[in-house]
């Protein structure tokens, strides 16, 4: 909570290295471009990526107001410079919160 509003943001910290990245993805019902019902297209907006510039640097993405509406979702992702593998945080085993 910030100023009475529920917010979401991403953070990378710890033994970071230059080139490590963090970002947030946002999507909402109604953004769908159509398509076959069994293959819904869910485009999203991305905030970032934000790139670590020095060893041990901590980065936080800008925050965005969240919603209890299940059609309005976000996720926080990142990648390490050492392998480039993208990993996204999960909440209770769900990729999008």
Backbone as a ProteinNet text record, in pm:
[ID]
protein_1_A
[PRIMARY]
XXXXXXXXXXXXXXXXXXXXXXXXXXXXXXXXXXXXXXXXXXXXXXXXXXXXXXXXXXXXXXXXXXXXXXXXXXXXXXXXXXXXXXXXXXXXXXXXX
[TERTIARY]
84.7	0	90	47.3	117.3	11.2	5.7	-94.7	-236.4	-259.3	-391.4	-426.4	-334	-357.6	-276.1	-336.2	-263.3	-176.5	-46.5	46.2	125.7	183.3	274.7	400.7	514.3	640.5	736.5	846.2	948.4	1078.4	1157.4	1285.3	1386.2	1508.6	1620.7	1726.8	1779.7	1880.8	1967.7	2064	2154.5	2282.1	2341.5	2468.6	2444.9	2390	2360.2	2487.5	2476	2589	2540.8	2630.2	2590.3	2525.1	2412.3	2339	2220.3	2211.8	2091.5	1974.6	1854	1737.6	1616.8	1529.1	1400.8	1296.6	1171.2	1062.3	928.8	821.5	684.6	604.7	514.4	418.2	279	190.4	52.5	-42.2	-155.4	-258.2	-395.4	-496.4	-632.5	-731	-841.3	-949.1	-993.4	-1030.3	-1068.1	-953.9	-830.1	-716.5	-702.2	-780.3	-768.7	-792	-715.5	-729.6	-823.8	-893.3	-982.6	-913	-942.4	-884.4	-981.6	-937.6	-1021.7	-1040.9	-1162.1	-1187.7	-1093.1	-1052.9	-963.1	-818.2	-786.7	-652.7	-664	-707.2	-723	-588.7	-589.6	-469.6	-476	-376.5	-374.9	-251.9	-256.8	-140	-121.6	-3.3	23.3	113.9	123	214.5	333.3	448.7	568.7	630.7	670	739.4	882.9	973.7	1112.7	1151.6	1257.9	1338.7	1432.1	1466.5	1562.5	1687.8	1802.3	1926.2	2023	2074.2	2176.4	2303.1	2362.8	2481.4	2609.9	2599.4	2719.9	2696	2802	2792.6	2722.5	2624	2553.7	2448.3	2425.1	2324.5	2185.2	2102.3	1962.3	1875.9	1780.1	1689.8	1545.1	1462.6	1318.6	1248.3	1150.2	1071.9	979.7	928.1	822	704.3	625.7	510.4	386.7	291.7	165	53.4	-54.5	-170.6	-226.6	-261.8	-318.3	-468.1	-531.3	-675.7	-711.7	-824.1	-874.4	-952.2	-973.4	-1041.7	-954.4	-1003.7	-921.8	-881.7	-947.3	-911.4	-797.9	-754.8	-646.1	-529.9	-424.3	-318.5	-179.6	-83.3	55.1	146.5	271.2	375.2	508.3	601.4	735.7	831.4	917.5	1011.7	1152.4	1247.4	1385.3	1470.9	1592.5	1689.3	1827.8	1913.7	2051.7	2139.6	2237	2328.7	2407.4	2428.2	2511.4	2448	2311.7	2248.8	2131.2	2078.4	1970.1	1835.7	1825.3	1698	1599.6	1481	1376.9	1299.9	1285.6	1205.7	1106.9	983.5	879.5	832.9	808.4	760.8	621.5	591.3	457.5	400.1	268.4	199.1	102.3	123.7	42.3	40.7	155.6	168.4	108.2	61.2	-1	97.2	116.4	213.4	169.9	45.2	-6.5	-85.3	-64.3	-133.7	-252.5
-117.2	0	124.6	221.8	349.1	457.1	546.6	652.7	597.8	483.9	424.3	344.6	334.2	261.5	132.5	25.8	-98.4	-81.7	-115	-94.4	-221.9	-229	-336.5	-275.8	-343.5	-299.1	-416.1	-401.3	-504.3	-452.8	-544.3	-505.6	-617.4	-578.6	-671.9	-620.9	-711.4	-672.1	-792.7	-771.9	-880	-873	-988.9	-989.3	-970.6	-856.2	-829.6	-801.6	-815.5	-788	-695.7	-619.8	-536.6	-623	-576	-648.6	-726.5	-749.8	-810.8	-715.1	-769.9	-685.9	-719.7	-621.9	-639.3	-556.3	-606.5	-532.7	-584.3	-512.7	-553.7	-562.2	-659	-671.8	-651.2	-584.3	-558	-601.7	-658.7	-692.4	-680	-666.5	-653.2	-709.9	-762.8	-805.8	-687.1	-712.6	-603.8	-559.8	-602.4	-571.3	-676.1	-783.4	-893.7	-846.2	-900.4	-865.5	-958.2	-1045.1	-1139.2	-1271.2	-1334.1	-1464.7	-1573.7	-1695.6	-1809.4	-1817.5	-1849.5	-1852.2	-1944.5	-2055.6	-2147.1	-2098.1	-1995.2	-1936.6	-1785.7	-1744.3	-1600	-1528.9	-1414.1	-1331	-1231.2	-1230.6	-1140.7	-1051.1	-946.1	-857.1	-788.1	-738.1	-669.8	-550.4	-468.1	-354.3	-391.7	-339.8	-371.1	-241.8	-243.4	-131.5	-176	-130.5	-173.1	-242.6	-313.2	-355.1	-244.5	-258.5	-171.1	-254.9	-202.1	-280.1	-236.1	-332.7	-308.7	-258.3	-152.6	-91	-124.1	-163	-190.7	-306.4	-374.8	-488.9	-448.2	-526.8	-503	-394.4	-335.3	-229.4	-288.3	-217.6	-254.1	-163.6	-223	-145	-175.1	-73	-87.7	-22.8	-92.8	-35.6	72.2	159.7	249.5	165.1	219.4	142.8	175.9	85.1	103.1	58.3	132	95.9	-36.6	-124.8	-254.1	-253.4	-364.6	-374.8	-513.9	-525	-656.1	-722.7	-653	-709.3	-820.1	-945.1	-1054.9	-1038.1	-950.8	-926.6	-825	-764.9	-668.4	-734.1	-769.3	-849.9	-795.4	-832.5	-795.5	-909.9	-900.2	-992.8	-918.1	-965	-908.5	-1013.2	-971.4	-1063.5	-1006.6	-1094.1	-1051.2	-1152.3	-1112.7	-1203.6	-1166.3	-1267.8	-1246.5	-1234.6	-1147.7	-1128.4	-1255.5	-1338.6	-1458.2	-1562.6	-1569.6	-1672.8	-1622	-1504.1	-1447.2	-1514.6	-1615	-1685.3	-1591.9	-1576.9	-1492	-1573.4	-1516.7	-1578.9	-1475.3	-1520.2	-1432.3	-1483.8	-1392.2	-1428.5	-1488.7	-1576	-1634.4	-1607.2	-1610.4	-1595	-1712	-1796.3	-1916.5	-2001.5	-2007.9	-2091.1	-2030.3	-1907.3	-1839.9	-1739.1	-1743.2	-1653.4	-1507.5	-1482.3	-1344.9	-1324.2	-1212.6	-1184.3	-1096
0	0	0	-76.5	-82.2	-94.8	1.1	-2.6	-7.7	57.2	58.8	-66	-160.4	-285.4	-287.1	-338.4	-358.7	-483.1	-471.7	-582.8	-610.1	-729.7	-766.5	-825.4	-802.7	-859.1	-860	-933	-937.7	-878.9	-823.1	-765.1	-789.2	-820.5	-829	-733.8	-650.1	-551.9	-518.8	-432.9	-395.2	-476.1	-505.5	-580.4	-730.5	-767	-907.9	-986.2	-1118.9	-1210	-1321.2	-1380.2	-1493.5	-1602	-1652.2	-1755.5	-1703.3	-1570	-1512.9	-1535.4	-1552.5	-1585.7	-1499.3	-1480.7	-1413	-1486.8	-1494.4	-1557.9	-1507.6	-1542.6	-1510.9	-1639.2	-1643.9	-1753.1	-1695	-1771.1	-1729.1	-1839.5	-1803	-1901.6	-1835.4	-1920.3	-1868.7	-1968.9	-1919	-2006.7	-2091.1	-2215.9	-2304.5	-2393.8	-2360.5	-2447.2	-2556.3	-2546.4	-2642.3	-2784	-2876.5	-3017	-3091.4	-3020	-3087.2	-3111	-3221.9	-3248.6	-3208.4	-3224.3	-3190.7	-3039.7	-2992	-2847.4	-2770.9	-2832.1	-2760.8	-2759.7	-2836.5	-2837.5	-2816.8	-2700.3	-2680.6	-2688.5	-2746.9	-2757	-2642.8	-2558.9	-2444.3	-2452.4	-2530.7	-2534.5	-2399.6	-2375.8	-2251.3	-2275.5	-2174.1	-2173.4	-2087.1	-2122.2	-2045.8	-1994.2	-1867.9	-1804.7	-1782.6	-1866.9	-1859.2	-1988.2	-1991.9	-1877.7	-1827.5	-1700.7	-1635.7	-1612	-1649.5	-1652.1	-1543.8	-1470	-1368.4	-1438.2	-1382.3	-1441.2	-1367	-1239	-1161.6	-1065.2	-1025.1	-935	-805.4	-763.8	-638.2	-643.4	-761.4	-772.8	-751.9	-678.4	-657.8	-745.2	-815.9	-902.4	-867	-867.4	-847.1	-964.6	-1022.2	-1131.2	-1075.2	-1159	-1112.2	-1063.6	-972.3	-925.8	-1008	-1005.8	-1077.4	-984.6	-986.7	-905.4	-954.4	-864.2	-899.9	-872.4	-901.2	-886.1	-835.7	-768.1	-727	-840.2	-950.3	-1066.6	-1125.4	-1135.3	-1185.8	-1332.6	-1406.3	-1546	-1560.4	-1450.6	-1451	-1377.4	-1448.7	-1389.5	-1420.6	-1336.1	-1361.8	-1321.6	-1367.4	-1325.2	-1328.2	-1247.4	-1241.7	-1296.5	-1388	-1451.9	-1446.2	-1472.2	-1475.9	-1548.6	-1576.9	-1638.4	-1589.8	-1583.7	-1543.2	-1666.5	-1659.3	-1771.7	-1801.3	-1699.4	-1716.5	-1807.4	-1809.8	-1893.7	-1977.2	-1948.7	-2027.6	-2011.7	-1924	-1903.3	-1833.2	-1890	-1830.7	-1727.4	-1611.1	-1505.2	-1453.8	-1432.2	-1380	-1245.1	-1154.2	-1021.2	-1030.3	-936.8	-929.2	-790.7	-783.5	-655.5	-645.4	-546.9	-528.8	-655.8	-722.9	-843.5	-968.4	-961.6	-1076	-1132.5	-1265.2	-1329.8	-1326.2	-1360	-1360.4	-1231.6	-1162.7	-1037.2	-1063.8
[MASK]
+++++++++++++++++++++++++++++++++++++++++++++++++++++++++++++++++++++++++++++++++++++++++++++++++

